[in-house]
Amino acid sequence: MKMRTDARYKIVVPTSIGVRITPENRQPVESARTYMIQSTSAESNVAQISASLGLPAKLLTTFVADNAIATFIKNDLRFRGLDYEGPSIPAGGPWGYRHQFNIADSGYGARGPYVQNERAGEVGRTLNVKDFDLDRIFGEEGATIVHMSGLIAALSPNTSEFCLQIARHAKKSGSLISFDLNHRASFWAGREEELRAAFLEIAGLADILIGNEEDYQLALGIKGPDTGQVDSLESKIAGFKKMILRAHEAFPSVKVFANTLREVVDANNHLWGAILYENGNWHVELPRSITVLDRIGGGDGFVGGLLYAIASEKDPSEWIKFAWATGALATTMLTDYATPVNEAQIRAIYEGNARVQR
């Protein structure tokens, strides 16, 4: 794929940033008494892979003004090596704006993870194109890849328009556009027609499209895998390939389609695989066993590794390997995001080499 070489940032993402609190020692939310806190969002998790490996990454977001949680988030993003830009919005009293809280344990064995999002008054819903100089961000500064999530595109009418304008500016400036469909039924309720139109436009501008079978069907109206093709892994993959080819016919400008293949044995053991279609070539990683400390963020790690491999101009045969390994890496960490120390660590994970590194 042709990429912009003069861009200041390798990856730019719009996001609604919040915090996650996680019970220590894999205890359940309802009985835990001590929690770990971190800054989090699906999109910042994606950008983290590039940032950890030395590629400049930037978040476009919004904050609550004069707010301790906002200060914590900013400090944490700096610690994570992520640049950010965005306005600070007055809280407007005790029932006004706030940063979202994600309360989630890690599960253990037969007990699956419990996740509860507290999004009332979420300041990220105010993301407005008027608060950002998109000509400067995408013209003067530039981005090699702009990554958007369907979660942000569907968060509010403001964020839908924000993502549409970002996609249009990114396309005009020569950035690659990555779009993770991330259909969320509760976000779409009562807005189906409006959001379908927005998602179709963004997908039509995208170079990289990510999503599972439900995402393609519900967000884009693409016919899913044939119902008869569910008896085996091989038939499931064959059915998914047919669906991707239908999506490619509908969106011919998309050059890369990707998705994870995951089977949950229990909270600590997953079978982890992936499928990638690029420029007419299929790359498949059949699911293999991984040990899971915390599953949240594994999919984001996969996307982050994929975009890192593309942005750093790896051979296409390497893209799925980096994506698989950084997704697997994310599940070994209590944070929602993976922080690879170098490419050698990623390659060792892909190769199944867990020996001591000295």
Secondary structure, DSSP 8 states (H G I E B T S, - for coil): ----SS-SEEEEEE---EEEEEEGGG--TTT---EEEEEE-HHHHHHHHHHHTT--EEEE--EETT-HHHHHHHHHHHHTT-EEE--EE---STTS-B--EEEE---BTTB---EEEE-TTBGGGG--GGGS-HHIIIIII-EEEEEEEHHHHTS-HHHHHHHHHHHHHHHHHT-EEEEE----HHHHTT-HHHHHHHHHHHHHH-SEEE--HHHHHHHH----S-TT--SSHHHHHHHHHHHHHHHHHH-TT--EEEEEEEEEEETTEEEEEEEEEETTEEEEEEEEEEE-S--TTHHHHHHHHHHHHHHTT--HHHHHHHHHHHHHHHTTSSSSS---S-HHHHHHHHHT--S---
